[in-house]
Every structure is written in structure tokens, then in C-alpha cells.
Amino acid sequence: MIILLFGANELAMRRRLQELKDEADGGSGMLVTNMSVVDGRDAKPNDVLGPCMAPPFLAPKRLVIVEHLLERFEARGGPRGPRALGVWEQVPEELGRGIPWTTTLVFFGQPFLVEGRQRAVTKTNPLVSALSKLPDVSVEEHPALEKDHLLRYINEEAAMRGIRFRRGGNFEAHEEHPPETDPAQLLANLLQGDTLSIANELDKLALYTRDSGCEVTVADVNRVSHGDREAKSWDLTDAVVNCQLGAALSTLEILKESGENLQGLLGLITSRFRTLAPVVDLVAAGMPPPAIAEELKRQNNWQLERDVRAAKRLGPAGLKRAYQYLVEADRTNKLGEVAEEVALDLLLIKLCSLAEPVPSRTSR
């Protein structure tokens, strides 16, 4: 049996692979001696064909897993198309002559990175296309989960761990509120379709909330599940507050390319200025950082120092103008007077004009 197992849903793929391992073992406990894993990054055809012909030893089946081979022939984007099969062109013909019925051969195509972006093996892959034409080949594609399918997956995985999602949550005074109110939606936005990371974060959340009956709120997700968006959104809001227009626009572009919701990004920027507002008032009143920390129940650390510096640059007048710009952007966006992307770009330009930009080396 030949199986082509590939796609972007890595957790589903790995669970399927475990099923095949259990099937090959058949309760014999002899899987180790009956499984061959071939690294396809530098393998030659005989490295795959050879193990397929060996009979199993004290087990129902022999399992041969070929990793990282399909990825070699996947299109990388840009003007270059998929690579030619070369010496692998004859492999489908060789396999078409038949392999022992006791052998399960799995071509395992995992997600991979190209220039910092994650890609997945697809049905247009030339080796997938050639192998899929063989008789009795099982093509098992696990595409990325998106939108409602992703939310359903998160809720189902959470239920398996005894997690109960509850909207909202109790935030500390110093914590920034994410725009999401649904914990499942926040996880989806943080981790996109990375099912392995989602499963890992759910395990952490189950442990974190064990004493509260595994009830998970947005506040819990915000504290435990960092994901990529936390660092990138932090970079965006810091660049805006520091009036670094170039950094703000480039970070915004990265976030948009990663699928971030533009209305959500507007909410993040608004939340950042909302957190900064009481600091601006206290700085204007002449209070030193230790007194501000005590008044706002915050730690007197580099984060507060960063906000104090920003408050001194903006002042009450600058903060008032920032709120005016935020309200205007939100209004024009909701009324459809300006395209969403244009409204956000204009907002960044206006916010970054409120004060002189901070040199990059002191932006954090």
C-alpha cells in the first residue's frame, strides 16, 4: 500500500501517521525493527525502493516513511516553478511494478518554510501527481483549517481536554485588552492554522486553569498563549507610540500578510493609547515613575519607563489628537468612506506625526 500524506494541518497528519504505526505494529511491540524512516532531502531512489521490498519481522507489516522528499519538488513561488523530478522520474514506474502487500509506504509531506513564509505540499506537486496515477495509491491531503473550520477544531480540541471557554475575563490594571472577546477566536488569530501549536497551547491552558475547573477566558489566553501576533503587534504599537513611521508601516504590512484582521489591529492600537492615557495624565501632574507605578498598580520596570517617555513626548494635547485620529479612522472605516487599508495607513501617518521619532536603538 502506498499513501501520499501531505498538507498544512500538521496535527491531523501526525495523528494519521500514528494510526499507520499502530496498524503496522499490530500489538507485536516490534515496530522499531519494522519501520524505516528515509530522509528525502538527500536520498536516492534506491534508499526508498530497497526498504519497501524487505518482509516484516514478527509483525503484521513493514512501515516505510519517506520524509522531506515531496517538499523538494514543491513550487517555491516567484518565477521559478516546481523542480524537475530528475532521477526520481522512474520511481513511480518502479513502484508500479508492485511492492509486497505487507509493506506500507508513506510519502510524508510536511509544511516547510520558504523565505520566512510557511508553505505546504499540494496536489500540483509533480511527484504527488506522478505517484497518484498508480493503482491503489491513497492520496490523503489535509489542508489548512480556516475561519469556521478552525474555530470548530479549536472548540473540539478544547472539549477533549475538559476546557470550557467563557467570553471576556478579569484583566489586571496594567494588561492590554485584545479586541477579541471569544477565547477560541483569540487563539485562532494568534496561531492561525498552526494546529500543532494550537494543541500545545490548549494543553498549557488546561494546566494553567486546572484549579478553576478548566474555565478559560480571553484573559487566560492573552497571558498564556503568546503566538506570533504578540511580538509583531507589540512592534507595531511601539513603533506608532514612538512615532517611527517606517517601522510601523513595515510591521503593519507583515501583520496584514499573515492574515491579521485590520479592524482588530485598529483595536490593538487604540488599546495601546488607552493604556498610555493615565500615564500621560500623571506625568503631566508631575508624578515620578515610582509614584505612577504605585498609583496605577503597575511594576516600576522598563515597560513603565517606556510609557513615561512616550507620555512626556506626547503630552495631554498629543494624546487628545491621537484619540481624535483613532475615532476618525474608526468612523470612516465603519461608514465605508475610505477603504479599510487606506484608513489604517493614514492613521499611522497621522499618529507618527504627533512627535519627533525615537531613534531605533531606544524604541523598546
C-alpha positions as CSV (number, residue, x, y, z in Angstrom):
1,M,0.0,0.0,0.0
2,I,1.3,3.5,-0.9
3,I,0.0,6.5,0.9
4,L,0.6,10.2,0.0
5,L,0.2,12.1,3.2
6,F,0.6,15.9,3.0
7,G,-0.9,19.3,3.6
8,A,-0.9,22.1,6.1
9,N,-2.8,20.6,9.0
10,E,0.2,19.0,10.7
11,L,-1.6,17.7,13.7
12,A,-4.1,15.7,11.6
13,M,-1.2,14.4,9.5
14,R,0.8,13.2,12.6
15,R,-2.3,11.6,14.1
16,R,-2.8,9.7,10.8
17,L,0.8,8.7,10.8
18,Q,0.4,7.3,14.4
19,E,-2.6,5.3,13.2
20,L,-0.4,3.7,10.5
21,K,2.3,3.0,13.0
22,D,-0.2,1.2,15.3
23,E,-1.5,-0.7,12.3
24,A,2.0,-1.8,11.3
25,D,2.9,-2.8,14.9
26,G,-0.4,-4.8,15.3
27,G,0.3,-5.1,19.1
28,S,3.5,-7.0,18.5
29,G,5.8,-4.4,20.0
30,M,8.2,-4.9,17.1
31,L,7.6,-1.6,15.3
32,V,11.1,-0.3,15.8
33,T,12.6,-3.3,13.9
34,N,9.9,-3.0,11.2
35,M,9.9,0.7,10.4
36,S,12.3,2.6,8.1
37,V,12.4,6.4,8.1
38,V,14.1,7.8,4.9
39,D,15.3,11.4,4.9
40,G,14.3,12.5,1.4
41,R,16.4,15.7,1.5
42,D,19.4,13.9,0.2
43,A,18.0,10.4,-0.5
44,K,18.4,8.5,-3.7
45,P,15.6,6.3,-5.3
46,N,17.2,3.0,-4.0
47,D,17.0,4.4,-0.5
48,V,13.2,4.2,-0.8
49,L,12.8,1.2,-3.0
50,G,15.2,-1.1,-1.0
51,P,13.3,-1.0,2.4
52,C,10.0,-1.5,0.6
53,M,11.0,-5.0,-0.5
54,A,12.0,-6.3,2.9
55,P,9.5,-8.5,4.7
56,P,8.3,-7.6,8.2
57,F,9.8,-9.4,11.2
58,L,7.4,-10.7,13.8
59,A,4.9,-8.0,12.9
60,P,1.9,-7.7,10.5
61,K,3.6,-5.1,8.3
62,R,6.7,-3.1,7.5
63,L,6.3,0.7,7.5
64,V,8.5,2.8,5.3
65,I,8.1,6.6,5.9
66,V,9.8,9.0,3.4
67,E,10.1,12.5,4.9
68,H,11.1,15.8,3.2
69,L,11.1,14.3,-0.3
70,L,7.8,15.8,-1.6
71,E,8.9,19.2,-0.4
72,R,11.9,19.1,-2.7
73,F,9.6,19.3,-5.7
74,E,7.1,21.8,-4.5
75,A,6.9,25.2,-6.2
76,R,8.7,27.9,-4.2
77,G,6.7,30.8,-5.6
78,G,8.0,33.6,-7.8
79,P,9.0,33.0,-11.4
80,R,10.5,29.6,-10.7
81,G,8.1,26.7,-10.9
82,P,8.4,23.2,-9.3
83,R,11.7,21.3,-9.7
84,A,12.0,18.6,-12.3
85,L,11.9,15.1,-10.9
86,G,15.2,14.1,-12.4
87,V,16.3,10.7,-11.2
88,W,13.0,10.3,-9.3
89,E,11.1,10.2,-12.6
90,Q,11.5,6.5,-12.8
91,V,10.3,5.8,-9.2
92,P,6.6,5.8,-10.0
93,E,7.3,3.2,-12.7
94,E,9.3,1.1,-10.3
95,L,6.7,1.2,-7.7
96,G,4.0,0.4,-10.3
97,R,5.6,-3.0,-10.7
98,G,4.4,-3.7,-7.2
99,I,5.6,-3.8,-3.6
100,P,4.8,-6.6,-1.1
101,W,1.3,-6.4,0.4
102,T,3.0,-6.4,3.8
103,T,4.7,-3.0,3.1
104,T,3.0,0.3,3.8
105,L,5.0,3.1,2.0
106,V,4.2,6.6,3.2
107,F,5.4,9.8,1.4
108,F,5.0,12.3,4.2
109,G,4.9,15.9,3.0
110,Q,5.2,18.3,5.9
111,P,4.8,22.1,6.0
112,F,8.0,24.0,5.3
113,L,9.4,27.5,5.2
114,V,10.4,29.5,2.2
115,E,11.8,33.0,2.8
116,G,10.2,33.1,6.2
117,R,6.7,32.0,4.9
118,Q,5.2,28.6,5.6
119,R,4.2,26.6,2.6
120,A,2.6,23.2,2.2
121,V,2.8,20.3,-0.3
122,T,-0.1,20.4,-2.7
123,K,-1.7,18.1,-5.3
124,T,0.1,20.0,-8.1
125,N,3.4,18.8,-6.8
126,P,5.0,16.8,-9.7
127,L,5.9,13.8,-7.6
128,V,2.5,13.7,-6.0
129,S,0.9,14.0,-9.4
130,A,3.1,11.1,-10.8
131,L,2.6,8.8,-7.8
132,S,-1.2,9.5,-7.6
133,K,-1.6,7.9,-11.0
134,L,-0.5,4.5,-9.7
135,P,-3.3,2.0,-8.9
136,D,-4.2,1.5,-5.2
137,V,-2.5,4.7,-4.1
138,S,-4.2,6.6,-1.3
139,V,-3.9,10.4,-1.7
140,E,-4.6,12.0,1.8
141,E,-4.4,15.8,1.8
142,H,-5.0,17.7,5.0
143,P,-5.4,21.4,4.0
144,A,-5.1,24.3,6.4
145,L,-8.1,24.9,8.7
146,E,-9.6,28.4,8.2
147,K,-12.4,30.5,9.6
148,D,-15.3,28.4,10.9
149,H,-13.5,25.1,10.4
150,L,-10.6,26.4,12.5
151,L,-12.9,27.6,15.3
152,R,-14.7,24.3,15.3
153,Y,-11.4,22.5,15.5
154,I,-10.3,24.7,18.5
155,N,-13.6,24.1,20.3
156,E,-13.5,20.4,19.7
157,E,-9.8,20.1,20.9
158,A,-10.6,22.2,23.9
159,A,-13.6,19.9,24.8
160,M,-11.3,16.9,24.6
161,R,-9.1,18.5,27.3
162,G,-12.1,19.4,29.5
163,I,-11.7,23.1,28.7
164,R,-14.8,25.4,28.9
165,F,-14.4,28.7,27.0
166,R,-16.0,31.8,28.6
167,R,-16.1,35.2,26.9
168,G,-14.3,38.1,28.5
169,G,-12.2,37.7,31.6
170,N,-10.7,39.6,34.5
171,F,-7.7,41.6,33.4
172,E,-5.2,43.2,35.6
173,A,-5.0,47.0,35.5
174,H,-1.7,47.0,33.6
175,E,-2.8,44.4,31.0
176,E,-3.7,45.4,27.4
177,H,-7.1,44.1,26.3
178,P,-7.1,42.2,23.0
179,P,-10.0,43.2,20.7
180,E,-11.4,39.6,20.7
181,T,-13.9,38.6,23.3
182,D,-14.1,34.9,22.4
183,P,-11.1,32.8,23.6
184,A,-11.3,30.5,20.7
185,Q,-11.2,33.4,18.2
186,L,-8.2,34.9,20.0
187,L,-6.4,31.5,19.7
188,A,-7.3,31.4,16.1
189,N,-6.0,34.9,15.4
190,L,-2.8,34.3,17.4
191,L,-1.8,31.0,15.9
192,Q,-3.7,31.0,12.6
193,G,-3.9,27.4,11.2
194,D,-0.9,26.0,13.1
195,T,-2.7,23.0,14.6
196,L,0.3,21.7,16.4
197,S,0.8,25.0,18.2
198,I,-2.9,25.2,19.0
199,A,-2.9,21.8,20.6
200,N,0.2,22.7,22.6
201,E,-1.4,26.0,23.8
202,L,-4.6,24.2,24.8
203,D,-2.5,21.7,26.9
204,K,-0.9,24.7,28.6
205,L,-4.3,26.4,29.2
206,A,-5.7,23.2,30.6
207,L,-2.9,23.1,33.1
208,Y,-3.0,26.8,33.8
209,T,-6.7,26.8,34.6
210,R,-6.9,23.4,36.3
211,D,-7.6,24.9,39.7
212,S,-10.5,27.0,38.3
213,G,-12.2,24.0,36.7
214,C,-10.5,24.5,33.3
215,E,-12.6,27.5,32.5
216,V,-10.6,29.6,30.0
217,T,-11.3,33.2,29.3
218,V,-9.7,35.7,26.9
219,A,-7.6,37.0,29.7
220,D,-6.2,33.5,30.3
221,V,-5.4,33.1,26.6
222,N,-3.8,36.5,26.5
223,R,-1.5,35.6,29.4
224,V,-0.6,32.0,28.4
225,S,-0.7,31.9,24.6
226,H,1.7,34.3,23.1
227,G,1.9,33.3,19.4
228,D,3.5,35.4,16.7
229,R,1.0,38.2,16.9
230,E,2.1,39.3,20.4
231,A,5.6,40.1,19.3
232,K,4.5,41.6,16.0
233,S,1.6,43.6,17.4
234,W,3.9,44.8,20.2
235,D,6.3,46.0,17.5
236,L,3.5,47.8,15.7
237,T,2.1,49.6,18.7
238,D,5.6,50.5,20.0
239,A,6.5,51.9,16.6
240,V,3.4,54.0,16.5
241,V,3.8,55.4,20.0
242,N,7.5,56.1,19.2
243,C,6.4,57.9,16.0
244,Q,8.6,55.6,13.8
245,L,6.5,55.7,10.7
246,G,8.8,53.4,8.6
247,A,8.9,50.7,11.2
248,A,5.1,51.0,11.8
249,L,4.2,50.7,8.1
250,S,6.6,47.7,7.5
251,T,5.3,45.9,10.6
252,L,1.7,46.6,9.5
253,E,2.5,45.0,6.2
254,I,3.8,41.8,7.8
255,L,0.7,41.6,10.0
256,K,-1.6,42.0,7.0
257,E,0.3,39.3,5.1
258,S,-0.1,36.9,8.0
259,G,-3.9,37.3,7.8
260,E,-4.5,39.8,10.7
261,N,-7.9,41.5,10.8
262,L,-7.5,45.2,10.1
263,Q,-10.3,46.1,12.5
264,G,-8.5,44.1,15.1
265,L,-5.3,45.9,14.5
266,L,-7.1,49.2,14.9
267,G,-8.4,47.9,18.2
268,L,-4.8,47.0,19.3
269,I,-3.5,50.5,18.5
270,T,-6.5,52.0,20.4
271,S,-5.9,49.8,23.4
272,R,-2.2,50.9,23.5
273,F,-3.2,54.6,23.7
274,R,-5.9,53.7,26.2
275,T,-3.2,52.2,28.4
276,L,-1.0,55.2,27.9
277,A,-3.7,57.8,28.8
278,P,-3.5,57.5,32.6
279,V,0.3,57.7,32.4
280,V,0.1,60.9,30.4
281,D,-2.2,62.5,33.0
282,L,0.1,61.5,35.9
283,V,3.3,62.7,34.1
284,A,1.6,66.0,33.4
285,A,0.7,66.3,37.1
286,G,4.5,66.0,37.9
287,M,4.4,62.5,39.5
288,P,7.7,60.5,39.3
289,P,7.7,56.9,37.9
290,P,7.7,55.2,41.4
291,A,4.6,57.1,42.4
292,I,3.0,56.4,39.0
293,A,3.6,52.7,39.4
294,E,2.0,52.8,42.8
295,E,-1.0,54.8,41.6
296,L,-1.6,52.5,38.6
297,K,-0.7,49.3,40.5
298,R,2.0,48.6,37.9
299,Q,5.6,47.4,38.3
300,N,8.2,50.1,38.1
301,N,10.1,48.4,35.2
302,W,11.3,49.2,31.7
303,Q,7.7,49.0,30.4
304,L,6.6,51.8,32.7
305,E,9.7,53.8,31.8
306,R,8.9,53.3,28.1
307,D,5.3,54.6,28.7
308,V,6.6,57.6,30.8
309,R,9.0,58.6,28.0
310,A,6.1,58.3,25.5
311,A,3.8,60.4,27.8
312,K,6.4,63.1,28.0
313,R,6.7,63.3,24.2
314,L,3.0,63.3,23.6
315,G,1.7,65.3,26.4
316,P,-2.1,65.8,27.0
317,A,-2.5,67.7,23.8
318,G,-0.8,65.0,21.7
319,L,-2.9,62.3,23.4
320,K,-6.1,64.2,22.7
321,R,-5.2,64.5,19.0
322,A,-4.3,60.7,18.9
323,Y,-7.8,59.9,20.2
324,Q,-9.3,62.2,17.6
325,Y,-7.4,60.4,14.8
326,L,-8.4,57.0,16.2
327,V,-12.1,58.0,16.4
328,E,-11.9,59.4,12.8
329,A,-10.3,56.2,11.5
330,D,-12.9,54.0,13.2
331,R,-15.8,56.2,11.8
332,T,-14.6,56.4,8.2
333,N,-13.9,52.6,8.3
334,K,-17.3,51.6,9.6
335,L,-19.1,54.0,7.2
336,G,-17.1,52.8,4.3
337,E,-16.0,56.3,3.4
338,V,-12.4,55.2,3.0
339,A,-11.0,51.7,2.1
340,E,-10.0,49.8,5.3
341,E,-6.3,49.5,4.3
342,V,-6.1,53.2,3.3
343,A,-7.7,54.3,6.6
344,L,-5.2,52.3,8.6
345,D,-2.2,53.6,6.6
346,L,-3.5,57.2,7.0
347,L,-4.0,56.7,10.8
348,L,-0.4,55.5,11.2
349,I,0.9,58.5,9.3
350,K,-1.1,60.9,11.5
351,L,-0.2,59.2,14.8
352,C,3.5,59.1,13.9
353,S,3.4,62.9,13.2
354,L,2.5,63.7,16.8
355,A,6.1,64.0,17.9
356,E,9.7,63.5,16.8
357,P,10.5,59.8,16.2
358,V,12.5,58.0,18.8
359,P,15.9,56.6,17.5
360,S,15.5,52.8,16.7
361,R,18.1,51.8,19.2
362,T,15.9,53.1,22.1
363,S,12.5,52.0,20.7
364,R,11.9,49.4,23.4
